[in-house]
Amino acid sequence: MRAVVQRVNGARVEVAGETVGEIVGEGLCALVGVTHDDTPEKAAQLARKLWSVRILQGEKSCSDDGAPLLVISQFTLYGDARKGRRPTWQAAAPGPVAEPLVDEVVAQLRALGAQVGTGRFGADMKVSLTNDGPFTVLLEV
């Protein structure tokens, strides 16, 4: 599993003009990609990492401050554009594999006590955020 994580000061995701997920104030926006060999255990590991990574102001984590997270599925994180001009998506897991694993990341975060907003799997989403820093990291488990 792979996540592009941005420290934000507010973020939201809309589908067809409707806000389906939102966080207010300091927190993290995580775009999560799934590949073929990912497992529920990897989803739990990614959730723990997202909850405890110390990238908020003052080198704090979401668990330290109770900061919220916005988790959005992002199959394009496994796109490969090394050859040609058109990326391939062969490394991205198909929806029936990926969706339950992204849901597992969210469930594990909530089990840890996190406030989590989400996107809508497979939808055409519009993501708005204020990147704080800017600060962006790539996490892989």
C-alpha positions in Angstrom: 0.0 0.0 0.0 1.1 3.5 -0.7 -0.1 6.9 0.5 0.7 10.4 -0.4 0.1 12.4 2.8 -0.2 16.1 3.0 -0.3 18.2 6.2 -3.3 20.4 5.7 -5.3 23.2 7.3 -8.6 21.9 6.2 -9.6 19.6 3.3 -12.7 18.3 1.6 -13.8 16.0 -1.2 -16.9 16.6 -3.3 -18.8 14.2 -5.6 -21.3 15.7 -8.0 -21.3 19.0 -6.1 -22.0 17.3 -2.7 -19.4 17.4 0.1 -18.9 13.7 1.0 -15.9 14.1 3.3 -14.3 17.0 5.1 -11.9 17.9 7.9 -11.5 21.3 9.5 -8.3 22.7 10.9 -4.9 21.0 11.1 -4.8 17.4 10.0 -3.7 15.0 7.3 -5.1 14.3 3.8 -4.0 10.9 2.6 -4.4 9.6 -0.9 -4.3 5.8 -0.6 -3.3 3.4 -3.4 -3.6 -0.4 -3.3 -1.6 -2.9 -5.3 -2.3 -6.6 -6.0 -0.4 -8.2 -3.0 -1.8 -5.9 -0.3 -3.5 -7.4 2.7 -5.7 -6.3 5.6 -2.5 -6.5 7.7 -0.9 -4.0 5.5 -4.0 -1.8 5.7 -3.7 -1.9 9.5 0.0 -1.1 9.3 -0.7 1.9 7.1 -3.4 3.1 9.5 -1.0 2.9 12.4 1.6 4.8 10.5 -0.9 7.6 9.4 -2.1 7.9 13.0 1.4 8.2 14.5 3.6 9.8 11.8 5.0 13.0 13.3 4.5 15.6 10.6 2.1 18.0 12.2 3.3 21.4 13.6 5.8 20.9 16.4 6.6 17.4 15.2 3.4 16.0 16.5 1.2 13.2 15.2 -2.6 13.0 14.7 -2.6 10.7 17.8 -0.9 13.4 19.9 -3.3 16.2 19.0 -6.5 14.2 18.0 -6.1 15.8 14.6 -8.5 14.5 11.9 -7.6 12.7 8.6 -9.2 12.7 5.2 -8.6 9.4 3.4 -9.2 9.2 -0.3 -8.7 6.2 -2.6 -6.3 6.9 -5.4 -5.5 4.1 -7.8 -3.3 6.4 -9.9 -0.6 6.1 -7.2 0.3 2.9 -8.9 0.4 4.3 -12.4 3.6 3.8 -14.4 4.6 6.4 -17.0 8.2 5.3 -17.5 7.6 4.2 -21.0 5.7 6.2 -23.6 3.3 9.1 -22.9 0.4 7.2 -21.5 0.6 5.6 -18.0 -0.3 2.0 -17.4 -2.3 1.0 -14.3 -1.3 -2.7 -14.2 0.2 -2.4 -10.7 -3.0 -0.9 -9.3 -5.4 -3.5 -7.7 -8.8 -3.7 -9.2 -11.8 -2.2 -7.4 -13.1 -5.4 -5.8 -9.6 -5.9 -4.2 -8.8 -2.2 -3.5 -12.1 -0.9 -2.0 -12.2 -3.3 1.0 -8.6 -2.5 1.8 -9.1 1.3 1.7 -12.2 0.7 3.9 -9.9 -1.3 6.3 -7.5 1.6 6.6 -10.4 3.8 7.6 -11.8 1.3 10.0 -8.4 0.7 11.6 -7.9 4.5 12.0 -11.3 4.9 13.6 -10.5 1.9 15.9 -7.4 3.9 17.0 -9.6 6.8 17.9 -9.2 8.9 14.8 -11.8 11.3 13.3 -11.8 10.3 9.6 -13.5 11.8 6.6 -13.5 9.9 3.3 -14.0 10.2 -0.4 -16.3 7.9 -2.3 -14.6 4.9 -3.9 -14.6 4.9 -7.7 -16.4 8.3 -8.0 -15.2 11.4 -9.9 -14.0 13.3 -6.8 -13.0 17.0 -6.5 -10.5 17.4 -3.7 -9.8 20.8 -2.1 -7.2 21.4 0.5 -4.8 23.9 2.0 -1.4 22.3 2.1 0.2 23.5 5.3 3.9 24.1 4.8 3.7 22.9 2.1 4.4 19.5 3.6 3.9 16.2 1.6 5.4 12.7 2.2 5.1 9.3 0.6 4.4 6.4 2.9 4.7 2.8 1.8 4.0 -0.4 3.8 
